[in-house]
Amino acid sequence: MKVRLSEYDRNWIKMYKEEVEIIKCIFGDEIVKFEHFGSTSVPNMKAKPVVDMMCLVKDVKKIDLFNAQMERLGYDVAGEWGIPGRRLFRKGGNDRTHHIHVYQYNHPQIRRHLVFRDYLRAHPDEVERYTCFKEKLADQYEDTALYSKAKKPFINELEQWALNWFESEGL
């Protein structure tokens, strides 16, 4: 898939909220809470226009029972997709609009994602630096897989800063 970066769009929040209401009808009482994360959740961040959603559930294994319903809604069922204990659903084919990352409420990956989001929201200078880096990579790479791989070292460093910030602030 080709890398598509877009200017920040306030409509991403609306897209997130609308999809939450749809997914609530599918997963029902299994849901503990939803979180909007990733670049579309950070004001002024340039992003691939794909809304990343986190759905925290009581029992992630029960989510597999809803795969057919998710497919009928236009979601690709990707299973764990490289992260044990996660279920990933992708909507929109090559013009993706949503990724739903489903985790059991106590999964260790949750904290990392949310601290990273909150760090960026609190540090507009880092948003600008990260946006510039993404633009540079988007000019270098046409394929999203190569783009994502090239971003990884930068993200790992920024995540560590975010975790240090989180700990030092006592959040």
Beta strands, then each sheet from edge to edge (+ up, - down):
strand 1: 31-37
strand 2: 51-57
strand 3: 75-79
strand 4: 86-91
strand 5: 98-104
sheet 1: 1+ 2- 5- 4+ 3-
end
